[in-house]
Each structure stands twice: as C-alpha cells, then as structure tokens.
Amino acid sequence: MPRADFYLIAKDRFRAQPLRLVCELARKAHDAGLWTLVLARDAAQAEQIDDLLWDMGDEVYIPHQIAGADIDEEEAAVLIAAPDVDAPLRPLVINLRDAAVEGSFERVLEVVPADPEARGPLRERWKQYQARGLDVNKHDM
C-alpha cells in the first residue's frame, strides 16, 4: 500500500533552513537505494535544493540533477523538478508544492512548515491521501 509521510519541522536547524530537512530526507532515501523525485515549488527553490545537496558535508555525495533537457536519468538518484518541467514520478516523491501528488508512487513525503498558520493546505492533503487509501503517518523532525 502506498504511504504518505508528513514531516513536521520542529528542530531549530530545520526551522532556520527548512530545505535542509528536504536534503536530509533525500539523503536517507539515497542511502536506502530509493530513486527520488523532489517537486520544488518553483525554479528558484529547485536551485536552492540543488546547491544544498552539494553542501551536505565532505563525506556525503548524493547524485542529483535539476530536471530538464540534459538529464541523465541513470546518474540522478535524486531528481529535482520545478513546476514547468514534466518529470516522471519515482517510487519516492518529496512534495513541496501546494497540491497533493497525483499518480503512482510508493511513498510521498510532505514537509510541514513550523508556522501553524501555513499548515492549512497540508491538513487538506492529509485528508486527500487518506481518502485515496494511502497509509498516512506523521513524524516530528
């Protein structure tokens, strides 16, 4: 059964830089051998994630690419897609956009902002995933 995991930002380092949590989730997925698609909110966010993935420490290398014309699917274990790029879904999807992910995947990760005011759309998504029969879980990060 597909799963939806909601990660609530709690730790100070993730509050200061929420995209660090995204990179941490991508690293864990890569370590587990899961091909990952990150659905960025916009092109600027895609670039930020790309930069942060290069900056995970000397011991960490996560093969990643921004989706586009010159993509090497085999090399990019983590694919980062801006909304204007039609990237195929992968088994694991990290969703940073406002809408629930449609289509076929094994697991979707949703990052929940620390600000309670910004959580409305995520409550809606939780209900949508539940209604579609996904196993829905929450994790405090």
Secondary structure, DSSP 4 states (H G I P E B T S, - for coil): --EEEEEE--SHHHHH-HHHHHHHHHHHHHHTT--EEEE-SSHHHHHHHHHHHHTS-TT----EEE-STT--TTT-SEEEE-TTS-PPP-SEEEE-SSSPPPS--SEEEEEEPSSGGGGHHHHHHHHHHHHTT-EEEEEE-
